[in-house]
Amino acid sequence: MTISITDVVLRDAHQSLFATRLRLDDMLPIAAALDDVGYGSLECWGGATFDACIRFLGEDPWLRLRELKKAMPKTPLQMLLRGQNLLGYRHYADDVVERFVERAVKNGMDVFRVFDAMNDPRNMKAALQAVRSHGAHAQGTLSYTTSPAHTLQTWLDLTEQLLETGVDSIAIKDMSGILTPMAAYELVSEIKKRFEVRLHLHCHATTGMAEMALLKAIEAGVDGVDTAISSMSATYGHPATEALVATLAGTKYDTGLDILKLENIAAYFREVRKKYHAFEGQLKGYDSRILVAQVPGGMLTNLESQLKQQNAADKLDQVLAEIPRVRKDLGFIPLVTPTSQIVGTQAVLNVLTGERYKTIAKETAGILKGEYGHTPVPVNAALQARVLEGAAPVTCRPADLLKPELAELEADVRCQAQEKGIQLAGNAIDDVLTVALFPQIGLKFLENRHNPAAFEPVPQAETAQPVAKAEKPAASGIYTVEVEGKAFVVKVSDGGDISQVSASAPVAAPASASAGTPVTAPLAGNIWKV
């Protein structure tokens, strides 16, 4: 069977490698070439891109989506959606989820990979149903993790629940690169054995196991995999597209992709990436610490940055040791946005204060209270009692506690736009949704949409300094030059141009220093002692 390839170069690759800074102006010149490859889909939206567009780049994320769809009409476009969180960091009411999905489809989105940081299918249901109701592809997600609470049956049960909700395919999302090759083979085999569903695998390369995991999953029957073009792959990112294409070429799993077309794309991004060097992480090769801490690659650099700001860079190993303990206290939740940030921040607080849970972050308390959904196993009872202060935990779907909020949000945004003299987009609902997801940052973006000075400057590639020309031309003349025992008479004209006049007589070999048999040296060099 042919393996379908989803290339993540326009979304997760640059999110993982250089802080989601890739700009639309660096995507569009290569878009036609990407569209011509024949990918199963191209991931280009969602995740942190929406936030980065309005916070740092001064780009309208809705316009980005429309422009990419216009430039790549043949290839399905794919996004990553955080279930009831959409692309923000809290749960939104169902009417906001429904309208966001509708607008994403209208603007050009085809495939929605929907996940929940808690692996709570209730938090994915509204988004998945909205995707299908608008005729797009709904992909439910298993956010892979390991712990005493996670067994093969855990993943089989979640797969069954997602199928009951209604999905077109299932993705296994290995965001930390901890899926071992043998575990990948077993998981894919067992899901395929029990369910008739299209299965996709996403792995990060951070620990060095991703390529092996992909190959074993392919042998087990996975239908598609995520990769990134080689010049935008590896370290915190993903396996290289060309390597997998070459590996499978000529086999029953042949992707059918042309590696020469891929090389042209790789060459383009090899140059583009140089512009973003200031945002690159420090990782070279692999990082085995993640096998224990289970920290997603990008989060590791964030931890390093947080600790440096607190003059506590030497505490990193202590924080990495504390993360699994905090995760256990919070019910062995997976570490993926936003739970990875919540657990990481609490671990930093525990280490820096010198006392575990002396300070409990608001978001940590939210998990303990049940505000984010079900945890894989019950949370630490003492910590939960401390934050509940006698109240009852949330046991229903968290979004069931939210009233419809879209009408009020729309009225508020229109009112603020009028007060501040903001010109809303032709489809004003897109601007309303932007502010709904990011109230302060979104409004600031709308105020400065046409003011590049309000955002990060466009990065520039470092250019090599030109070599200074000689102040005076090379002297002219005729010279004899010896090359590998042969002499050549050459003429050097004014300015340094060289032309051969004639070959000179061979240079005679030097006389032997003493009697004996000459020995030819296999390498050039000097003989110091015999």
BELLIN-V546448 format. One record per residue. N is the residue number from 1. RES is the residue in one small letter. SS is DSSP state (hx for helix, st for strand, lp for the rest). PHI is phi in whole degrees, -180 to 180 (none if undefined). D_CENTER is the distance of its C-alpha to the mean C-alpha in Angstrom with 2 decimals. Layout:
BEGIN
n;res;ss;phi;d_center
N;RES;SS;PHI;D_CENTER
N;RES;SS;PHI;D_CENTER
END
This chain:
BEGIN
n;res;ss;phi;d_center
1;m;lp;none;27.34
2;t;lp;-76;24.74
3;i;lp;-89;21.11
4;s;st;-83;18.91
5;i;st;-112;15.67
6;t;st;-106;12.74
7;d;st;-93;10.74
8;v;lp;-105;7.20
9;v;lp;-60;7.96
10;l;lp;-90;8.86
11;r;lp;-138;6.10
12;d;hx;-70;2.52
13;a;hx;-62;3.78
14;h;hx;-77;5.55
15;q;hx;-64;4.21
16;s;hx;-81;3.67
17;l;hx;-92;6.68
18;f;hx;-143;8.83
19;a;lp;57;8.65
20;t;lp;63;7.86
21;r;lp;-97;11.11
22;l;lp;-61;11.27
23;r;lp;-96;14.54
24;l;hx;-58;16.21
25;d;hx;-63;18.88
26;d;hx;-96;16.63
27;m;hx;-94;15.40
28;l;hx;-62;18.90
29;p;hx;-62;20.67
30;i;hx;-107;18.68
31;a;hx;-61;18.42
32;a;hx;-63;21.71
33;a;hx;-66;20.81
34;l;hx;-63;17.64
35;d;hx;-66;19.91
36;d;lp;-88;22.46
37;v;lp;-70;20.55
38;g;lp;102;21.07
39;y;lp;-62;17.67
40;g;lp;-65;17.99
41;s;st;-166;15.50
42;l;st;-124;12.83
43;e;st;-80;9.94
44;c;st;-142;10.43
45;w;st;-150;11.04
46;g;st;84;10.82
47;g;lp;60;8.62
48;a;lp;-94;9.15
49;t;hx;-65;10.03
50;f;hx;-61;13.58
51;d;hx;-60;14.18
52;a;hx;-62;13.03
53;c;hx;-58;15.20
54;i;hx;-86;18.26
55;r;hx;-88;17.97
56;f;hx;-113;17.18
57;l;hx;-94;17.39
58;g;lp;70;20.39
59;e;lp;-108;19.08
60;d;lp;-80;20.11
61;p;hx;-63;17.13
62;w;hx;-69;19.77
63;l;hx;-65;21.04
64;r;hx;-56;17.66
65;l;hx;-62;17.54
66;r;hx;-63;21.18
67;e;hx;-67;20.88
68;l;hx;-67;18.11
69;k;hx;-65;20.26
70;k;hx;-65;23.27
71;a;hx;-81;21.80
72;m;lp;-131;20.43
73;p;lp;-73;23.12
74;k;lp;-85;23.20
75;t;lp;-99;19.70
76;p;lp;-59;18.59
77;l;st;-93;15.80
78;q;st;-126;13.42
79;m;st;-135;11.86
80;l;st;-109;10.65
81;l;st;-122;13.71
82;r;lp;-87;14.71
83;g;hx;55;18.18
84;q;hx;-67;20.95
85;n;hx;-82;18.66
86;l;lp;54;17.38
87;l;lp;-118;14.87
88;g;lp;-102;17.03
89;y;lp;-129;18.01
90;r;lp;-144;21.30
91;h;lp;-79;22.94
92;y;lp;-112;24.39
93;a;lp;-64;27.59
94;d;hx;-59;27.63
95;d;hx;-68;28.99
96;v;hx;-72;25.99
97;v;hx;-60;23.61
98;e;hx;-60;25.87
99;r;hx;-70;26.13
100;f;hx;-62;22.44
101;v;hx;-62;21.78
102;e;hx;-58;24.87
103;r;hx;-70;23.81
104;a;hx;-63;20.33
105;v;hx;-65;22.24
106;k;hx;-62;24.86
107;n;hx;-83;22.45
108;g;lp;129;20.99
109;m;lp;-81;18.49
110;d;lp;-112;19.31
111;v;st;-123;17.06
112;f;st;-113;16.01
113;r;st;-90;13.98
114;v;st;-106;15.69
115;f;lp;-132;15.17
116;d;lp;-134;17.04
117;a;lp;-62;16.29
118;m;lp;-94;19.86
119;n;lp;58;19.85
120;d;lp;-93;22.84
121;p;lp;-61;23.53
122;r;hx;-64;25.68
123;n;hx;-81;22.72
124;m;hx;-103;21.22
125;k;hx;-61;24.60
126;a;hx;-61;25.16
127;a;hx;-66;21.88
128;l;hx;-62;22.31
129;q;hx;-67;25.92
130;a;hx;-65;25.24
131;v;hx;-59;22.85
132;r;hx;-68;25.57
133;s;hx;-67;28.33
134;h;lp;-102;26.89
135;g;lp;79;26.60
136;a;lp;-98;22.85
137;h;st;-88;21.07
138;a;st;-101;20.37
139;q;st;-112;18.02
140;g;st;-77;18.58
141;t;st;-131;16.24
142;l;st;-100;17.15
143;s;st;-81;14.85
144;y;lp;-70;15.93
145;t;lp;-155;17.58
146;t;lp;-127;20.83
147;s;lp;-176;23.91
148;p;lp;-60;27.64
149;a;lp;-88;27.09
150;h;lp;-108;24.72
151;t;lp;-121;26.58
152;l;hx;-56;26.34
153;q;hx;-63;28.44
154;t;hx;-56;25.92
155;w;hx;-74;23.42
156;l;hx;-67;26.33
157;d;hx;-65;27.61
158;l;hx;-66;24.35
159;t;hx;-59;24.07
160;e;hx;-63;27.67
161;q;hx;-65;27.18
162;l;hx;-68;24.37
163;l;hx;-64;26.63
164;e;hx;-67;29.45
165;t;hx;-66;27.46
166;g;lp;113;26.80
167;v;lp;-136;23.67
168;d;lp;-95;23.29
169;s;st;-162;20.91
170;i;st;-125;19.13
171;a;st;-114;15.60
172;i;st;-97;15.20
173;k;st;-107;11.89
174;d;st;-98;11.68
175;m;lp;-72;8.99
176;s;lp;-106;10.93
177;g;lp;76;12.00
178;i;lp;-106;15.55
179;l;lp;-76;16.71
180;t;lp;-76;19.56
181;p;hx;-57;20.77
182;m;hx;-69;23.97
183;a;hx;-66;22.50
184;a;hx;-63;20.29
185;y;hx;-62;23.54
186;e;hx;-65;25.50
187;l;hx;-63;23.16
188;v;hx;-64;22.73
189;s;hx;-58;26.44
190;e;hx;-71;27.66
191;i;hx;-65;25.72
192;k;hx;-65;26.92
193;k;hx;-69;30.39
194;r;hx;-97;30.76
195;f;lp;-131;29.03
196;e;lp;-92;28.99
197;v;lp;-150;25.43
198;r;st;-75;22.74
199;l;st;-122;20.05
200;h;st;-127;16.43
201;l;st;-125;14.24
202;h;st;-121;10.52
203;c;st;-130;10.11
204;h;lp;-102;8.22
205;a;lp;-88;10.43
206;t;lp;-57;11.16
207;t;lp;-98;14.65
208;g;lp;95;15.74
209;m;lp;-104;16.48
210;a;hx;-61;13.81
211;e;hx;-61;15.91
212;m;hx;-67;18.99
213;a;hx;-65;17.68
214;l;hx;-61;16.77
215;l;hx;-65;20.22
216;k;hx;-67;22.08
217;a;hx;-66;20.52
218;i;hx;-64;21.61
219;e;hx;-62;25.02
220;a;hx;-84;25.17
221;g;lp;113;24.70
222;v;lp;-63;21.12
223;d;lp;-92;20.99
224;g;st;-153;17.49
225;v;st;-141;14.27
226;d;st;-96;10.69
227;t;st;-143;10.25
228;a;st;-132;9.08
229;i;lp;-53;12.06
230;s;hx;-54;13.44
231;s;hx;-74;13.40
232;m;hx;-129;9.62
233;s;lp;-123;9.22
234;a;lp;71;10.23
235;t;lp;45;10.55
236;y;lp;-74;7.59
237;g;lp;-93;5.61
238;h;lp;-136;7.52
239;p;lp;-61;11.21
240;a;st;-78;12.73
241;t;hx;-60;14.10
242;e;hx;-62;17.46
243;a;hx;-63;18.12
244;l;hx;-71;17.94
245;v;hx;-59;19.94
246;a;hx;-67;22.51
247;t;hx;-62;22.70
248;l;hx;-92;23.57
249;a;lp;-59;25.76
250;g;lp;80;29.34
251;t;lp;-106;28.73
252;k;lp;-70;29.01
253;y;lp;-99;25.21
254;d;lp;-45;25.04
255;t;lp;-75;22.19
256;g;lp;79;24.54
257;l;lp;-86;22.08
258;d;lp;-89;23.66
259;i;hx;-68;22.21
260;l;hx;-69;24.06
261;k;hx;-63;22.28
262;l;hx;-66;18.93
263;e;hx;-65;20.30
264;n;hx;-63;21.24
265;i;hx;-68;17.75
266;a;hx;-61;16.49
267;a;hx;-62;19.37
268;y;hx;-63;18.44
269;f;hx;-71;14.93
270;r;hx;-61;16.56
271;e;hx;-79;18.72
272;v;hx;-60;16.47
273;r;hx;-60;14.10
274;k;hx;-60;17.29
275;k;hx;-67;17.59
276;y;hx;-106;14.64
277;h;hx;-59;15.87
278;a;hx;-66;16.87
279;f;hx;-101;13.40
280;e;lp;-70;12.39
281;g;lp;-77;12.44
282;q;lp;-94;15.49
283;l;lp;-66;14.40
284;k;lp;-122;16.30
285;g;lp;86;16.29
286;y;lp;-120;15.62
287;d;lp;-132;16.16
288;s;lp;-75;18.60
289;r;lp;-61;18.99
290;i;hx;-69;16.11
291;l;hx;-61;18.36
292;v;hx;-98;20.75
293;a;hx;-75;18.98
294;q;lp;61;16.11
295;v;lp;-81;13.94
296;p;lp;-57;10.15
297;g;hx;-51;9.16
298;g;hx;-63;8.26
299;m;hx;-70;11.43
300;l;hx;-62;13.55
301;t;hx;-67;13.56
302;n;hx;-65;14.42
303;l;hx;-63;17.22
304;e;hx;-59;18.48
305;s;hx;-65;18.68
306;q;hx;-58;20.52
307;l;hx;-69;22.94
308;k;hx;-62;23.69
309;q;hx;-64;24.61
310;q;lp;-96;26.99
311;n;lp;54;28.39
312;a;lp;-134;27.35
313;a;hx;-60;24.93
314;d;hx;-74;27.21
315;k;hx;-94;26.41
316;l;hx;-58;22.87
317;d;hx;-63;24.20
318;q;hx;-66;26.25
319;v;hx;-66;23.35
320;l;hx;-64;21.37
321;a;hx;-75;24.62
322;e;hx;-78;25.09
323;i;hx;-56;21.77
324;p;hx;-61;22.97
325;r;hx;-71;26.30
326;v;hx;-65;24.98
327;r;hx;-60;22.88
328;k;hx;-62;26.15
329;d;hx;-63;28.05
330;l;lp;-97;25.70
331;g;lp;84;26.24
332;f;lp;55;23.51
333;i;lp;-69;20.80
334;p;lp;-64;17.28
335;l;lp;-106;14.86
336;v;lp;-153;12.13
337;t;lp;-51;12.18
338;p;lp;-97;14.97
339;t;hx;-66;16.79
340;s;hx;-63;14.80
341;q;hx;-68;15.81
342;i;hx;-65;19.28
343;v;hx;-66;19.96
344;g;hx;-62;18.73
345;t;hx;-64;20.91
346;q;hx;-66;23.84
347;a;hx;-64;23.66
348;v;hx;-63;23.85
349;l;hx;-60;26.80
350;n;hx;-62;28.52
351;v;hx;-75;28.43
352;l;hx;-70;29.38
353;t;hx;-81;32.20
354;g;lp;78;33.58
355;e;lp;-145;34.15
356;r;lp;-64;31.89
357;y;lp;62;31.48
358;k;lp;-59;33.93
359;t;lp;-122;31.57
360;i;lp;-109;29.57
361;a;lp;-63;26.78
362;k;hx;-56;27.19
363;e;hx;-69;23.98
364;t;hx;-62;25.10
365;a;hx;-61;28.43
366;g;hx;-61;26.86
367;i;hx;-66;25.46
368;l;hx;-62;28.87
369;k;hx;-83;30.63
370;g;lp;90;28.75
371;e;lp;-73;27.31
372;y;lp;-100;23.84
373;g;lp;120;25.38
374;h;lp;-66;26.53
375;t;lp;-96;25.36
376;p;lp;-55;25.56
377;v;lp;-136;28.76
378;p;lp;-57;30.90
379;v;lp;-77;29.87
380;n;lp;-58;32.12
381;a;hx;-63;35.40
382;a;hx;-66;36.69
383;l;hx;-66;33.62
384;q;hx;-63;33.60
385;a;hx;-62;37.31
386;r;hx;-64;36.84
387;v;hx;-83;34.40
388;l;hx;-73;36.19
389;e;lp;51;39.52
390;g;lp;93;41.50
391;a;lp;-80;39.44
392;a;lp;-93;38.09
393;p;lp;-72;34.42
394;v;lp;-79;32.55
395;t;lp;-118;32.84
396;c;lp;-83;32.34
397;r;lp;-61;29.18
398;p;hx;-53;28.18
399;a;hx;-68;27.99
400;d;hx;-66;31.60
401;l;hx;-88;32.66
402;l;lp;-99;31.30
403;k;lp;-80;33.68
404;p;lp;-53;32.69
405;e;lp;-128;31.38
406;l;hx;-65;30.50
407;a;hx;-61;34.03
408;e;hx;-67;34.32
409;l;hx;-62;30.95
410;e;hx;-64;32.00
411;a;hx;-63;35.39
412;d;hx;-66;34.01
413;v;hx;-65;31.61
414;r;hx;-63;34.44
415;c;hx;-65;36.79
416;q;hx;-66;34.61
417;a;hx;-63;33.97
418;q;hx;-68;37.72
419;e;hx;-65;38.49
420;k;hx;-96;36.06
421;g;lp;69;36.76
422;i;lp;-89;33.25
423;q;lp;-87;33.14
424;l;lp;-75;30.96
425;a;lp;-65;29.21
426;g;lp;-54;31.29
427;n;lp;-96;29.56
428;a;hx;-60;29.91
429;i;hx;-61;28.26
430;d;hx;-64;24.83
431;d;hx;-67;25.65
432;v;hx;-60;27.04
433;l;hx;-67;23.85
434;t;hx;-60;21.88
435;v;hx;-71;24.40
436;a;hx;-61;24.46
437;l;hx;-75;20.81
438;f;lp;-136;21.14
439;p;hx;-53;24.91
440;q;hx;-78;25.33
441;i;hx;-65;22.33
442;g;hx;-64;22.84
443;l;hx;-67;26.52
444;k;hx;-61;26.06
445;f;hx;-62;23.83
446;l;hx;-62;26.59
447;e;hx;-67;29.18
448;n;lp;-118;27.48
449;r;lp;-55;25.91
450;h;lp;-111;28.04
451;n;lp;-126;28.12
452;p;hx;-57;25.50
453;a;hx;-65;27.18
454;a;hx;-82;25.91
455;f;lp;-127;22.27
456;e;lp;-61;20.54
457;p;lp;-67;22.20
458;v;lp;-65;20.69
459;p;lp;-69;19.50
460;q;lp;-121;21.76
461;a;lp;-71;21.49
462;e;lp;-72;23.81
463;t;lp;-107;26.80
464;a;lp;-70;29.26
465;q;lp;-72;32.70
466;p;lp;-64;35.31
467;v;lp;-72;37.95
468;a;lp;-67;41.22
469;k;lp;-75;44.00
470;a;lp;-62;47.21
471;e;lp;-66;49.74
472;k;lp;-134;52.45
473;p;lp;-66;52.43
474;a;lp;-62;52.89
475;a;lp;-69;56.55
476;s;lp;-83;58.04
477;g;st;159;60.04
478;i;st;-116;60.46
479;y;st;-132;59.04
480;t;st;-104;59.10
481;v;st;-119;55.71
482;e;st;-99;55.40
483;v;st;-131;52.39
484;e;lp;50;52.42
485;g;lp;84;56.21
486;k;st;-111;56.91
487;a;st;-103;58.21
488;f;st;-127;57.40
489;v;st;-93;59.25
490;v;st;-124;56.86
491;k;st;-111;57.54
492;v;st;-106;55.37
493;s;lp;-90;55.97
494;d;lp;-58;55.52
495;g;lp;99;51.82
496;g;lp;102;50.88
497;d;lp;-66;50.84
498;i;st;-117;51.94
499;s;st;-140;54.05
500;q;st;-82;55.80
501;v;st;-93;59.59
502;s;st;-164;60.67
503;a;st;-83;60.09
504;s;lp;-91;62.27
505;a;lp;-64;64.20
506;p;lp;-57;62.21
507;v;lp;-78;62.00
508;a;lp;-69;64.29
509;a;lp;-67;62.79
510;p;lp;-65;63.85
511;a;lp;-68;66.80
512;s;lp;-64;66.17
513;a;lp;-70;66.71
514;s;lp;-158;68.71
515;a;lp;-67;69.71
516;g;lp;144;67.14
517;t;lp;-96;64.48
518;p;lp;-63;61.56
519;v;lp;-118;58.11
520;t;lp;-84;55.09
521;a;lp;-78;52.05
522;p;lp;-74;48.81
523;l;lp;-132;46.79
524;a;lp;-74;47.56
525;g;lp;155;48.47
526;n;lp;-109;51.37
527;i;lp;-97;53.61
528;w;lp;-96;54.53
529;k;lp;-156;56.53
530;v;lp;-122;58.03
END
